[in-house]
């Protein structure tokens, strides 16, 4: 399911708007920015950072 989202990958992903830290919400299968709370959906194991 989320096998592409390794801790190493998550540690380098930041919000493109404000460089905030992203954390993974497994209930919604999204990455959520800690700063602006924007949620990025994950398609085929790759976060969509362009939303
Ligand atoms: Zn953000």
mmCIF file of the protein (N, C-alpha, C, O) and its ligand, coordinates in Angstrom:
data_MODEL
# 
_entry.id   MODEL 
# 
loop_
_entity.id 
_entity.type 
_entity.pdbx_number_of_molecules 
1 polymer     1 
2 non-polymer 1 
# 
_entity_poly.entity_id                      1 
_entity_poly.type                           'polypeptide(L)' 
_entity_poly.nstd_linkage                   no 
_entity_poly.nstd_monomer                   no 
_entity_poly.pdbx_seq_one_letter_code       
;(UNK)(UNK)(UNK)(UNK)(UNK)(UNK)(UNK)(UNK)(UNK)(UNK)(UNK)(UNK)(UNK)(UNK)(UNK)(UNK)
(UNK)(UNK)(UNK)(UNK)(UNK)(UNK)(UNK)(UNK)(UNK)(UNK)(UNK)(UNK)(UNK)(UNK)(UNK)(UNK)
(UNK)(UNK)(UNK)(UNK)(UNK)(UNK)(UNK)(UNK)(UNK)(UNK)(UNK)(UNK)(UNK)(UNK)(UNK)(UNK)
(UNK)(UNK)(UNK)
;
_entity_poly.pdbx_seq_one_letter_code_can   XXXXXXXXXXXXXXXXXXXXXXXXXXXXXXXXXXXXXXXXXXXXXXXXXXX 
_entity_poly.pdbx_strand_id                 A 
# 
loop_
_entity_poly_seq.entity_id 
_entity_poly_seq.num 
_entity_poly_seq.mon_id 
_entity_poly_seq.hetero 
1 1  UNK n 
1 2  UNK n 
1 3  UNK n 
1 4  UNK n 
1 5  UNK n 
1 6  UNK n 
1 7  UNK n 
1 8  UNK n 
1 9  UNK n 
1 10 UNK n 
1 11 UNK n 
1 12 UNK n 
1 13 UNK n 
1 14 UNK n 
1 15 UNK n 
1 16 UNK n 
1 17 UNK n 
1 18 UNK n 
1 19 UNK n 
1 20 UNK n 
1 21 UNK n 
1 22 UNK n 
1 23 UNK n 
1 24 UNK n 
1 25 UNK n 
1 26 UNK n 
1 27 UNK n 
1 28 UNK n 
1 29 UNK n 
1 30 UNK n 
1 31 UNK n 
1 32 UNK n 
1 33 UNK n 
1 34 UNK n 
1 35 UNK n 
1 36 UNK n 
1 37 UNK n 
1 38 UNK n 
1 39 UNK n 
1 40 UNK n 
1 41 UNK n 
1 42 UNK n 
1 43 UNK n 
1 44 UNK n 
1 45 UNK n 
1 46 UNK n 
1 47 UNK n 
1 48 UNK n 
1 49 UNK n 
1 50 UNK n 
1 51 UNK n 
# 
loop_
_struct_asym.id 
_struct_asym.entity_id 
A 1 
B 2 
# 
loop_
_chem_comp.id 
_chem_comp.type 
_chem_comp.mon_nstd_flag 
UNK 'L-peptide linking' . 
ZN  non-polymer         . 
# 
_pdbx_entity_nonpoly.entity_id   2 
_pdbx_entity_nonpoly.name        ? 
_pdbx_entity_nonpoly.comp_id     ZN 
# 
_pdbx_nonpoly_scheme.asym_id         B 
_pdbx_nonpoly_scheme.entity_id       2 
_pdbx_nonpoly_scheme.mon_id          ZN 
_pdbx_nonpoly_scheme.ndb_seq_num     1 
_pdbx_nonpoly_scheme.pdb_seq_num     101 
_pdbx_nonpoly_scheme.auth_seq_num    101 
_pdbx_nonpoly_scheme.pdb_mon_id      ZN 
_pdbx_nonpoly_scheme.auth_mon_id     ZN 
_pdbx_nonpoly_scheme.pdb_strand_id   A 
_pdbx_nonpoly_scheme.pdb_ins_code    . 
# 
loop_
_atom_site.group_PDB 
_atom_site.id 
_atom_site.type_symbol 
_atom_site.label_atom_id 
_atom_site.label_alt_id 
_atom_site.label_comp_id 
_atom_site.label_asym_id 
_atom_site.label_entity_id 
_atom_site.label_seq_id 
_atom_site.pdbx_PDB_ins_code 
_atom_site.Cartn_x 
_atom_site.Cartn_y 
_atom_site.Cartn_z 
_atom_site.occupancy 
_atom_site.B_iso_or_equiv 
_atom_site.pdbx_formal_charge 
_atom_site.auth_seq_id 
_atom_site.auth_comp_id 
_atom_site.auth_asym_id 
_atom_site.auth_atom_id 
_atom_site.pdbx_PDB_model_num 
ATOM   1   N  N  . UNK A 1 1  ? 0.832  -1.197 0.000  1.00 0.00 ? 1   UNK A N  1 
ATOM   2   C  CA . UNK A 1 1  ? 0.000  0.000  0.000  1.00 0.00 ? 1   UNK A CA 1 
ATOM   3   C  C  . UNK A 1 1  ? 0.866  1.247  0.000  1.00 0.00 ? 1   UNK A C  1 
ATOM   4   O  O  . UNK A 1 1  ? 0.809  2.041  -0.939 1.00 0.00 ? 1   UNK A O  1 
ATOM   5   N  N  . UNK A 1 2  ? 1.663  1.427  1.035  1.00 0.00 ? 2   UNK A N  1 
ATOM   6   C  CA . UNK A 1 2  ? 2.477  2.636  1.132  1.00 0.00 ? 2   UNK A CA 1 
ATOM   7   C  C  . UNK A 1 2  ? 3.956  2.284  1.145  1.00 0.00 ? 2   UNK A C  1 
ATOM   8   O  O  . UNK A 1 2  ? 4.763  2.968  1.775  1.00 0.00 ? 2   UNK A O  1 
ATOM   9   N  N  . UNK A 1 3  ? 4.304  1.215  0.447  1.00 0.00 ? 3   UNK A N  1 
ATOM   10  C  CA . UNK A 1 3  ? 5.676  0.743  0.536  1.00 0.00 ? 3   UNK A CA 1 
ATOM   11  C  C  . UNK A 1 3  ? 6.669  1.681  -0.138 1.00 0.00 ? 3   UNK A C  1 
ATOM   12  O  O  . UNK A 1 3  ? 7.876  1.549  0.065  1.00 0.00 ? 3   UNK A O  1 
ATOM   13  N  N  . UNK A 1 4  ? 6.175  2.635  -0.946 1.00 0.00 ? 4   UNK A N  1 
ATOM   14  C  CA . UNK A 1 4  ? 7.087  3.622  -1.543 1.00 0.00 ? 4   UNK A CA 1 
ATOM   15  C  C  . UNK A 1 4  ? 7.466  4.705  -0.543 1.00 0.00 ? 4   UNK A C  1 
ATOM   16  O  O  . UNK A 1 4  ? 8.495  5.367  -0.678 1.00 0.00 ? 4   UNK A O  1 
ATOM   17  N  N  . UNK A 1 5  ? 6.609  4.872  0.469  1.00 0.00 ? 5   UNK A N  1 
ATOM   18  C  CA . UNK A 1 5  ? 6.831  5.952  1.427  1.00 0.00 ? 5   UNK A CA 1 
ATOM   19  C  C  . UNK A 1 5  ? 7.719  5.477  2.561  1.00 0.00 ? 5   UNK A C  1 
ATOM   20  O  O  . UNK A 1 5  ? 7.243  5.153  3.649  1.00 0.00 ? 5   UNK A O  1 
ATOM   21  N  N  . UNK A 1 6  ? 8.990  5.441  2.297  1.00 0.00 ? 6   UNK A N  1 
ATOM   22  C  CA . UNK A 1 6  ? 9.941  5.042  3.318  1.00 0.00 ? 6   UNK A CA 1 
ATOM   23  C  C  . UNK A 1 6  ? 10.231 6.232  4.231  1.00 0.00 ? 6   UNK A C  1 
ATOM   24  O  O  . UNK A 1 6  ? 10.002 7.377  3.841  1.00 0.00 ? 6   UNK A O  1 
ATOM   25  N  N  . UNK A 1 7  ? 10.728 5.979  5.429  1.00 0.00 ? 7   UNK A N  1 
ATOM   26  C  CA . UNK A 1 7  ? 11.128 7.090  6.307  1.00 0.00 ? 7   UNK A CA 1 
ATOM   27  C  C  . UNK A 1 7  ? 12.151 8.005  5.645  1.00 0.00 ? 7   UNK A C  1 
ATOM   28  O  O  . UNK A 1 7  ? 12.157 9.211  5.894  1.00 0.00 ? 7   UNK A O  1 
ATOM   29  N  N  . UNK A 1 8  ? 13.013 7.443  4.807  1.00 0.00 ? 8   UNK A N  1 
ATOM   30  C  CA . UNK A 1 8  ? 14.016 8.262  4.123  1.00 0.00 ? 8   UNK A CA 1 
ATOM   31  C  C  . UNK A 1 8  ? 13.349 9.230  3.153  1.00 0.00 ? 8   UNK A C  1 
ATOM   32  O  O  . UNK A 1 8  ? 13.737 10.395 3.059  1.00 0.00 ? 8   UNK A O  1 
ATOM   33  N  N  . UNK A 1 9  ? 12.336 8.736  2.426  1.00 0.00 ? 9   UNK A N  1 
ATOM   34  C  CA . UNK A 1 9  ? 11.637 9.615  1.494  1.00 0.00 ? 9   UNK A CA 1 
ATOM   35  C  C  . UNK A 1 9  ? 10.868 10.700 2.236  1.00 0.00 ? 9   UNK A C  1 
ATOM   36  O  O  . UNK A 1 9  ? 10.911 11.871 1.860  1.00 0.00 ? 9   UNK A O  1 
ATOM   37  N  N  . UNK A 1 10 ? 10.168 10.306 3.286  1.00 0.00 ? 10  UNK A N  1 
ATOM   38  C  CA . UNK A 1 10 ? 9.385  11.290 4.033  1.00 0.00 ? 10  UNK A CA 1 
ATOM   39  C  C  . UNK A 1 10 ? 10.268 12.359 4.649  1.00 0.00 ? 10  UNK A C  1 
ATOM   40  O  O  . UNK A 1 10 ? 9.838  13.503 4.797  1.00 0.00 ? 10  UNK A O  1 
ATOM   41  N  N  . UNK A 1 11 ? 11.491 12.008 5.011  1.00 0.00 ? 11  UNK A N  1 
ATOM   42  C  CA . UNK A 1 11 ? 12.362 12.970 5.678  1.00 0.00 ? 11  UNK A CA 1 
ATOM   43  C  C  . UNK A 1 11 ? 12.852 14.050 4.724  1.00 0.00 ? 11  UNK A C  1 
ATOM   44  O  O  . UNK A 1 11 ? 13.291 15.109 5.172  1.00 0.00 ? 11  UNK A O  1 
ATOM   45  N  N  . UNK A 1 12 ? 12.785 13.802 3.404  1.00 0.00 ? 12  UNK A N  1 
ATOM   46  C  CA . UNK A 1 12 ? 13.246 14.813 2.456  1.00 0.00 ? 12  UNK A CA 1 
ATOM   47  C  C  . UNK A 1 12 ? 12.085 15.577 1.821  1.00 0.00 ? 12  UNK A C  1 
ATOM   48  O  O  . UNK A 1 12 ? 12.302 16.575 1.134  1.00 0.00 ? 12  UNK A O  1 
ATOM   49  N  N  . UNK A 1 13 ? 10.850 15.114 2.046  1.00 0.00 ? 13  UNK A N  1 
ATOM   50  C  CA . UNK A 1 13 ? 9.709  15.803 1.463  1.00 0.00 ? 13  UNK A CA 1 
ATOM   51  C  C  . UNK A 1 13 ? 9.288  16.970 2.338  1.00 0.00 ? 13  UNK A C  1 
ATOM   52  O  O  . UNK A 1 13 ? 9.101  16.821 3.545  1.00 0.00 ? 13  UNK A O  1 
ATOM   53  N  N  . UNK A 1 14 ? 9.143  18.128 1.721  1.00 0.00 ? 14  UNK A N  1 
ATOM   54  C  CA . UNK A 1 14 ? 8.626  19.286 2.438  1.00 0.00 ? 14  UNK A CA 1 
ATOM   55  C  C  . UNK A 1 14 ? 7.538  19.922 1.590  1.00 0.00 ? 14  UNK A C  1 
ATOM   56  O  O  . UNK A 1 14 ? 7.459  19.679 0.386  1.00 0.00 ? 14  UNK A O  1 
ATOM   57  N  N  . UNK A 1 15 ? 6.706  20.728 2.214  1.00 0.00 ? 15  UNK A N  1 
ATOM   58  C  CA . UNK A 1 15 ? 5.641  21.426 1.512  1.00 0.00 ? 15  UNK A CA 1 
ATOM   59  C  C  . UNK A 1 15 ? 6.251  22.414 0.521  1.00 0.00 ? 15  UNK A C  1 
ATOM   60  O  O  . UNK A 1 15 ? 7.109  23.210 0.903  1.00 0.00 ? 15  UNK A O  1 
ATOM   61  N  N  . UNK A 1 16 ? 5.826  22.381 -0.751 1.00 0.00 ? 16  UNK A N  1 
ATOM   62  C  CA . UNK A 1 16 ? 6.399  23.305 -1.737 1.00 0.00 ? 16  UNK A CA 1 
ATOM   63  C  C  . UNK A 1 16 ? 6.017  24.760 -1.478 1.00 0.00 ? 16  UNK A C  1 
ATOM   64  O  O  . UNK A 1 16 ? 6.668  25.665 -2.001 1.00 0.00 ? 16  UNK A O  1 
ATOM   65  N  N  . UNK A 1 17 ? 4.988  25.001 -0.692 1.00 0.00 ? 17  UNK A N  1 
ATOM   66  C  CA . UNK A 1 17 ? 4.557  26.374 -0.418 1.00 0.00 ? 17  UNK A CA 1 
ATOM   67  C  C  . UNK A 1 17 ? 5.410  27.039 0.662  1.00 0.00 ? 17  UNK A C  1 
ATOM   68  O  O  . UNK A 1 17 ? 5.812  28.194 0.527  1.00 0.00 ? 17  UNK A O  1 
ATOM   69  N  N  . UNK A 1 18 ? 5.678  26.301 1.724  1.00 0.00 ? 18  UNK A N  1 
ATOM   70  C  CA . UNK A 1 18 ? 6.288  26.925 2.907  1.00 0.00 ? 18  UNK A CA 1 
ATOM   71  C  C  . UNK A 1 18 ? 7.418  26.079 3.508  1.00 0.00 ? 18  UNK A C  1 
ATOM   72  O  O  . UNK A 1 18 ? 7.926  26.391 4.586  1.00 0.00 ? 18  UNK A O  1 
ATOM   73  N  N  . UNK A 1 19 ? 7.806  25.011 2.808  1.00 0.00 ? 19  UNK A N  1 
ATOM   74  C  CA . UNK A 1 19 ? 8.879  24.131 3.280  1.00 0.00 ? 19  UNK A CA 1 
ATOM   75  C  C  . UNK A 1 19 ? 8.562  23.513 4.638  1.00 0.00 ? 19  UNK A C  1 
ATOM   76  O  O  . UNK A 1 19 ? 9.461  23.130 5.387  1.00 0.00 ? 19  UNK A O  1 
ATOM   77  N  N  . UNK A 1 20 ? 7.266  23.424 4.942  1.00 0.00 ? 20  UNK A N  1 
ATOM   78  C  CA . UNK A 1 20 ? 6.869  22.787 6.196  1.00 0.00 ? 20  UNK A CA 1 
ATOM   79  C  C  . UNK A 1 20 ? 7.063  21.280 6.137  1.00 0.00 ? 20  UNK A C  1 
ATOM   80  O  O  . UNK A 1 20 ? 7.099  20.682 5.061  1.00 0.00 ? 20  UNK A O  1 
ATOM   81  N  N  . UNK A 1 21 ? 7.186  20.687 7.304  1.00 0.00 ? 21  UNK A N  1 
ATOM   82  C  CA . UNK A 1 21 ? 7.339  19.234 7.388  1.00 0.00 ? 21  UNK A CA 1 
ATOM   83  C  C  . UNK A 1 21 ? 6.026  18.546 7.037  1.00 0.00 ? 21  UNK A C  1 
ATOM   84  O  O  . UNK A 1 21 ? 4.954  18.972 7.466  1.00 0.00 ? 21  UNK A O  1 
ATOM   85  N  N  . UNK A 1 22 ? 6.125  17.484 6.256  1.00 0.00 ? 22  UNK A N  1 
ATOM   86  C  CA . UNK A 1 22 ? 4.945  16.699 5.908  1.00 0.00 ? 22  UNK A CA 1 
ATOM   87  C  C  . UNK A 1 22 ? 4.896  15.443 6.764  1.00 0.00 ? 22  UNK A C  1 
ATOM   88  O  O  . UNK A 1 22 ? 5.920  14.820 7.044  1.00 0.00 ? 22  UNK A O  1 
ATOM   89  N  N  . UNK A 1 23 ? 3.695  15.089 7.170  1.00 0.00 ? 23  UNK A N  1 
ATOM   90  C  CA . UNK A 1 23 ? 3.561  13.798 7.844  1.00 0.00 ? 23  UNK A CA 1 
ATOM   91  C  C  . UNK A 1 23 ? 2.469  12.983 7.152  1.00 0.00 ? 23  UNK A C  1 
ATOM   92  O  O  . UNK A 1 23 ? 1.537  13.524 6.557  1.00 0.00 ? 23  UNK A O  1 
ATOM   93  N  N  . UNK A 1 24 ? 2.622  11.674 7.254  1.00 0.00 ? 24  UNK A N  1 
ATOM   94  C  CA . UNK A 1 24 ? 1.720  10.762 6.560  1.00 0.00 ? 24  UNK A CA 1 
ATOM   95  C  C  . UNK A 1 24 ? 0.520  10.429 7.437  1.00 0.00 ? 24  UNK A C  1 
ATOM   96  O  O  . UNK A 1 24 ? 0.670  10.030 8.592  1.00 0.00 ? 24  UNK A O  1 
ATOM   97  N  N  . UNK A 1 25 ? -0.668 10.600 6.876  1.00 0.00 ? 25  UNK A N  1 
ATOM   98  C  CA . UNK A 1 25 ? -1.894 10.188 7.564  1.00 0.00 ? 25  UNK A CA 1 
ATOM   99  C  C  . UNK A 1 25 ? -2.418 8.940  6.888  1.00 0.00 ? 25  UNK A C  1 
ATOM   100 O  O  . UNK A 1 25 ? -2.946 9.000  5.777  1.00 0.00 ? 25  UNK A O  1 
ATOM   101 N  N  . UNK A 1 26 ? -2.273 7.815  7.554  1.00 0.00 ? 26  UNK A N  1 
ATOM   102 C  CA . UNK A 1 26 ? -2.617 6.570  6.885  1.00 0.00 ? 26  UNK A CA 1 
ATOM   103 C  C  . UNK A 1 26 ? -4.125 6.369  6.758  1.00 0.00 ? 26  UNK A C  1 
ATOM   104 O  O  . UNK A 1 26 ? -4.571 5.647  5.866  1.00 0.00 ? 26  UNK A O  1 
ATOM   105 N  N  . UNK A 1 27 ? -4.920 6.994  7.633  1.00 0.00 ? 27  UNK A N  1 
ATOM   106 C  CA . UNK A 1 27 ? -6.374 6.850  7.504  1.00 0.00 ? 27  UNK A CA 1 
ATOM   107 C  C  . UNK A 1 27 ? -6.862 7.407  6.171  1.00 0.00 ? 27  UNK A C  1 
ATOM   108 O  O  . UNK A 1 27 ? -7.723 6.812  5.522  1.00 0.00 ? 27  UNK A O  1 
ATOM   109 N  N  . UNK A 1 28 ? -6.311 8.548  5.766  1.00 0.00 ? 28  UNK A N  1 
ATOM   110 C  CA . UNK A 1 28 ? -6.735 9.181  4.509  1.00 0.00 ? 28  UNK A CA 1 
ATOM   111 C  C  . UNK A 1 28 ? -5.749 8.925  3.376  1.00 0.00 ? 28  UNK A C  1 
ATOM   112 O  O  . UNK A 1 28 ? -6.003 9.297  2.231  1.00 0.00 ? 28  UNK A O  1 
ATOM   113 N  N  . UNK A 1 29 ? -4.633 8.292  3.694  1.00 0.00 ? 29  UNK A N  1 
ATOM   114 C  CA . UNK A 1 29 ? -3.581 8.012  2.716  1.00 0.00 ? 29  UNK A CA 1 
ATOM   115 C  C  . UNK A 1 29 ? -3.146 9.312  2.033  1.00 0.00 ? 29  UNK A C  1 
ATOM   116 O  O  . UNK A 1 29 ? -3.150 9.423  0.807  1.00 0.00 ? 29  UNK A O  1 
ATOM   117 N  N  . UNK A 1 30 ? -2.775 10.278 2.854  1.00 0.00 ? 30  UNK A N  1 
ATOM   118 C  CA . UNK A 1 30 ? -2.339 11.578 2.352  1.00 0.00 ? 30  UNK A CA 1 
ATOM   119 C  C  . UNK A 1 30 ? -1.126 12.041 3.146  1.00 0.00 ? 30  UNK A C  1 
ATOM   120 O  O  . UNK A 1 30 ? -0.884 11.592 4.266  1.00 0.00 ? 30  UNK A O  1 
ATOM   121 N  N  . UNK A 1 31 ? -0.374 12.947 2.538  1.00 0.00 ? 31  UNK A N  1 
ATOM   122 C  CA . UNK A 1 31 ? 0.661  13.658 3.270  1.00 0.00 ? 31  UNK A CA 1 
ATOM   123 C  C  . UNK A 1 31 ? 0.104  15.020 3.654  1.00 0.00 ? 31  UNK A C  1 
ATOM   124 O  O  . UNK A 1 31 ? -0.464 15.722 2.818  1.00 0.00 ? 31  UNK A O  1 
ATOM   125 N  N  . UNK A 1 32 ? 0.265  15.393 4.920  1.00 0.00 ? 32  UNK A N  1 
ATOM   126 C  CA . UNK A 1 32 ? -0.299 16.636 5.413  1.00 0.00 ? 32  UNK A CA 1 
ATOM   127 C  C  . UNK A 1 32 ? 0.825  17.532 5.921  1.00 0.00 ? 32  UNK A C  1 
ATOM   128 O  O  . UNK A 1 32 ? 1.697  17.099 6.675  1.00 0.00 ? 32  UNK A O  1 
ATOM   129 N  N  . UNK A 1 33 ? 0.783  18.792 5.489  1.00 0.00 ? 33  UNK A N  1 
ATOM   130 C  CA . UNK A 1 33 ? 1.783  19.766 5.926  1.00 0.00 ? 33  UNK A CA 1 
ATOM   131 C  C  . UNK A 1 33 ? 1.493  20.206 7.351  1.00 0.00 ? 33  UNK A C  1 
ATOM   132 O  O  . UNK A 1 33 ? 0.355  20.535 7.686  1.00 0.00 ? 33  UNK A O  1 
ATOM   133 N  N  . UNK A 1 34 ? 2.520  20.213 8.189  1.00 0.00 ? 34  UNK A N  1 
ATOM   134 C  CA . UNK A 1 34 ? 2.353  20.631 9.576  1.00 0.00 ? 34  UNK A CA 1 
ATOM   135 C  C  . UNK A 1 34 ? 2.145  22.129 9.701  1.00 0.00 ? 34  UNK A C  1 
ATOM   136 O  O  . UNK A 1 34 ? 1.633  22.599 10.717 1.00 0.00 ? 34  UNK A O  1 
ATOM   137 N  N  . UNK A 1 35 ? 2.538  22.893 8.675  1.00 0.00 ? 35  UNK A N  1 
ATOM   138 C  CA . UNK A 1 35 ? 2.464  24.350 8.751  1.00 0.00 ? 35  UNK A CA 1 
ATOM   139 C  C  . UNK A 1 35 ? 1.112  24.853 8.217  1.00 0.00 ? 35  UNK A C  1 
ATOM   140 O  O  . UNK A 1 35 ? 0.362  25.504 8.944  1.00 0.00 ? 35  UNK A O  1 
ATOM   141 N  N  . UNK A 1 36 ? 0.805  24.551 6.952  1.00 0.00 ? 36  UNK A N  1 
ATOM   142 C  CA . UNK A 1 36 ? -0.421 25.080 6.347  1.00 0.00 ? 36  UNK A CA 1 
ATOM   143 C  C  . UNK A 1 36 ? -1.554 24.065 6.328  1.00 0.00 ? 36  UNK A C  1 
ATOM   144 O  O  . UNK A 1 36 ? -2.665 24.394 5.913  1.00 0.00 ? 36  UNK A O  1 
ATOM   145 N  N  . UNK A 1 37 ? -1.293 22.827 6.773  1.00 0.00 ? 37  UNK A N  1 
ATOM   146 C  CA . UNK A 1 37 ? -2.297 21.762 6.878  1.00 0.00 ? 37  UNK A CA 1 
ATOM   147 C  C  . UNK A 1 37 ? -2.830 21.324 5.522  1.00 0.00 ? 37  UNK A C  1 
ATOM   148 O  O  . UNK A 1 37 ? -3.862 20.658 5.443  1.00 0.00 ? 37  UNK A O  1 
ATOM   149 N  N  . UNK A 1 38 ? -2.134 21.694 4.459  1.00 0.00 ? 38  UNK A N  1 
ATOM   150 C  CA . UNK A 1 38 ? -2.556 21.239 3.143  1.00 0.00 ? 38  UNK A CA 1 
ATOM   151 C  C  . UNK A 1 38 ? -2.290 19.737 3.031  1.00 0.00 ? 38  UNK A C  1 
ATOM   152 O  O  . UNK A 1 38 ? -1.244 19.243 3.450  1.00 0.00 ? 38  UNK A O  1 
ATOM   153 N  N  . UNK A 1 39 ? -3.261 19.026 2.456  1.00 0.00 ? 39  UNK A N  1 
ATOM   154 C  CA . UNK A 1 39 ? -3.129 17.577 2.297  1.00 0.00 ? 39  UNK A CA 1 
ATOM   155 C  C  . UNK A 1 39 ? -2.796 17.251 0.852  1.00 0.00 ? 39  UNK A C  1 
ATOM   156 O  O  . UNK A 1 39 ? -3.465 17.708 -0.074 1.00 0.00 ? 39  UNK A O  1 
ATOM   157 N  N  . UNK A 1 40 ? -1.755 16.457 0.676  1.00 0.00 ? 40  UNK A N  1 
ATOM   158 C  CA . UNK A 1 40 ? -1.344 16.023 -0.661 1.00 0.00 ? 40  UNK A CA 1 
ATOM   159 C  C  . UNK A 1 40 ? -1.717 14.558 -0.833 1.00 0.00 ? 40  UNK A C  1 
ATOM   160 O  O  . UNK A 1 40 ? -1.332 13.709 -0.029 1.00 0.00 ? 40  UNK A O  1 
ATOM   161 N  N  . UNK A 1 41 ? -2.463 14.275 -1.882 1.00 0.00 ? 41  UNK A N  1 
ATOM   162 C  CA . UNK A 1 41 ? -2.855 12.889 -2.126 1.00 0.00 ? 41  UNK A CA 1 
ATOM   163 C  C  . UNK A 1 41 ? -1.679 12.094 -2.675 1.00 0.00 ? 41  UNK A C  1 
ATOM   164 O  O  . UNK A 1 41 ? -0.721 12.656 -3.206 1.00 0.00 ? 41  UNK A O  1 
ATOM   165 N  N  . UNK A 1 42 ? -1.772 10.798 -2.539 1.00 0.00 ? 42  UNK A N  1 
ATOM   166 C  CA . UNK A 1 42 ? -0.702 9.906  -2.979 1.00 0.00 ? 42  UNK A CA 1 
ATOM   167 C  C  . UNK A 1 42 ? -1.263 8.984  -4.054 1.00 0.00 ? 42  UNK A C  1 
ATOM   168 O  O  . UNK A 1 42 ? -2.208 8.232  -3.816 1.00 0.00 ? 42  UNK A O  1 
ATOM   169 N  N  . UNK A 1 43 ? -0.667 9.054  -5.232 1.00 0.00 ? 43  UNK A N  1 
ATOM   170 C  CA . UNK A 1 43 ? -1.136 8.229  -6.348 1.00 0.00 ? 43  UNK A CA 1 
ATOM   171 C  C  . UNK A 1 43 ? -0.037 7.254  -6.738 1.00 0.00 ? 43  UNK A C  1 
ATOM   172 O  O  . UNK A 1 43 ? 1.081  7.656  -7.060 1.00 0.00 ? 43  UNK A O  1 
ATOM   173 N  N  . UNK A 1 44 ? -0.363 5.987  -6.706 1.00 0.00 ? 44  UNK A N  1 
ATOM   174 C  CA . UNK A 1 44 ? 0.598  4.940  -7.075 1.00 0.00 ? 44  UNK A CA 1 
ATOM   175 C  C  . UNK A 1 44 ? 1.881  5.042  -6.252 1.00 0.00 ? 44  UNK A C  1 
ATOM   176 O  O  . UNK A 1 44 ? 2.972  4.783  -6.758 1.00 0.00 ? 44  UNK A O  1 
ATOM   177 N  N  . UNK A 1 45 ? 1.745  5.413  -5.005 1.00 0.00 ? 45  UNK A N  1 
ATOM   178 C  CA . UNK A 1 45 ? 2.883  5.470  -4.109 1.00 0.00 ? 45  UNK A CA 1 
ATOM   179 C  C  . UNK A 1 45 ? 3.711  6.729  -4.211 1.00 0.00 ? 45  UNK A C  1 
ATOM   180 O  O  . UNK A 1 45 ? 4.734  6.859  -3.539 1.00 0.00 ? 45  UNK A O  1 
ATOM   181 N  N  . UNK A 1 46 ? 3.269  7.680  -5.065 1.00 0.00 ? 46  UNK A N  1 
ATOM   182 C  CA . UNK A 1 46 ? 4.025  8.919  -5.247 1.00 0.00 ? 46  UNK A CA 1 
ATOM   183 C  C  . UNK A 1 46 ? 3.153  10.095 -4.802 1.00 0.00 ? 46  UNK A C  1 
ATOM   184 O  O  . UNK A 1 46 ? 2.047  10.264 -5.315 1.00 0.00 ? 46  UNK A O  1 
ATOM   185 N  N  . UNK A 1 47 ? 3.628  10.902 -3.868 1.00 0.00 ? 47  UNK A N  1 
ATOM   186 C  CA . UNK A 1 47 ? 2.854  12.067 -3.442 1.00 0.00 ? 47  UNK A CA 1 
ATOM   187 C  C  . UNK A 1 47 ? 2.700  13.069 -4.581 1.00 0.00 ? 47  UNK A C  1 
ATOM   188 O  O  . UNK A 1 47 ? 3.662  13.372 -5.286 1.00 0.00 ? 47  UNK A O  1 
ATOM   189 N  N  . UNK A 1 48 ? 1.491  13.577 -4.754 1.00 0.00 ? 48  UNK A N  1 
ATOM   190 C  CA . UNK A 1 48 ? 1.234  14.595 -5.767 1.00 0.00 ? 48  UNK A CA 1 
ATOM   191 C  C  . UNK A 1 48 ? 1.470  15.964 -5.150 1.00 0.00 ? 48  UNK A C  1 
ATOM   192 O  O  . UNK A 1 48 ? 0.603  16.496 -4.457 1.00 0.00 ? 48  UNK A O  1 
ATOM   193 N  N  . UNK A 1 49 ? 2.656  16.541 -5.405 1.00 0.00 ? 49  UNK A N  1 
ATOM   194 C  CA . UNK A 1 49 ? 3.024  17.811 -4.792 1.00 0.00 ? 49  UNK A CA 1 
ATOM   195 C  C  . UNK A 1 49 ? 2.527  19.009 -5.575 1.00 0.00 ? 49  UNK A C  1 
ATOM   196 O  O  . UNK A 1 49 ? 2.785  20.147 -5.184 1.00 0.00 ? 49  UNK A O  1 
ATOM   197 N  N  . UNK A 1 50 ? 1.821  18.781 -6.670 1.00 0.00 ? 50  UNK A N  1 
ATOM   198 C  CA . UNK A 1 50 ? 1.399  19.881 -7.527 1.00 0.00 ? 50  UNK A CA 1 
ATOM   199 C  C  . UNK A 1 50 ? -0.027 20.336 -7.232 1.00 0.00 ? 50  UNK A C  1 
ATOM   200 O  O  . UNK A 1 50 ? -0.522 21.265 -7.870 1.00 0.00 ? 50  UNK A O  1 
ATOM   201 N  N  . UNK A 1 51 ? -0.674 19.712 -6.298 1.00 0.00 ? 51  UNK A N  1 
ATOM   202 C  CA . UNK A 1 51 ? -2.061 20.068 -6.005 1.00 0.00 ? 51  UNK A CA 1 
ATOM   203 C  C  . UNK A 1 51 ? -2.152 21.410 -5.290 1.00 0.00 ? 51  UNK A C  1 
ATOM   204 O  O  . UNK A 1 51 ? -3.250 21.864 -4.967 1.00 0.00 ? 51  UNK A O  1 
HETATM 205 ZN ZN . ZN  B 2 .  ? 2.551  23.861 3.832  1.00 0.00 ? 101 ZN  A ZN 1 
# 
